[in-house]
Amino acid sequence: MCRNIRQLHNFEPPATSEEVQAAALQYVRKVAGSTRPSVRNQEAFDRAVAAVAHATQHLLEDLVTTAPPKDREVEAARAKERSARRFAS
């Protein structure tokens, strides 16, 4: 998975449409192999982002879990700590 795509399921508060859109954009960029499509491919690129975002939103709505929701701030702090340990000199 692309490092820039973050887990969106089972958070409190739930993922926003902006987060879903950003994940879709990162996914399409990864698959397309470019961050900016040519003018000729822009429409196809935009359609793909919209389709992936739509499918992602439906997936998040339909997923079921028994685990308690994660707190975004706690998870961000843990990620920051992991990164600090990983890149410590």
JOVEN-V881106 format. One record per helix or strand. SS is the DSSP state (H for helix, E for strand). FROM is the first residue (numbers start at 1). TO is the last residue. Records with the same first field share a line. If there is no record, write none. Layout:
BEGIN
SS: FROM-TO ; FROM-TO
END
This chain:
BEGIN
E: 11-12 ; 70-71
H: 17-32 ; 39-62 ; 72-86
END
